[in-house]
């Protein structure tokens, strides 16, 4: 991964073989990002995405392997218990134009990933909500 910071905008290149969620977390920690929005595009060879089943309060995950273009990768970076917390969603299309996606658990770059982190002045933490079963925004 290589990146540059331009004021409140961080532009990063995540390289072939690197895992996207791991690199976003690394970048947030290195740049001390407390709150940001994320958007990206690129190509992945393997990714795991899921959907939250509210009745069971758990994620169901699907793993995809092959050649995929990231149609959309969007999300937030904030904090939970003083540490970086990343919440990302992905949509990725295959060679037939079929798109799969959901909550991003992991994605390995197959060519490149161009990522933009827009740092927001402020802080929003996360706290686990047992009724919902998710780590929700907690405004400080």
Protein Blocks (a to p, Z undefined) as FASTA:
>chain_A
ZZddehjaccddddehiafklmmmmmmmmnopabdcdddedddfbdcdddddfklopacd
dddedjdddfbdcdddddeehiacdddddddddfkopacedddfbdcdfkbccdddddde
ddddddddfknopacdddZZ
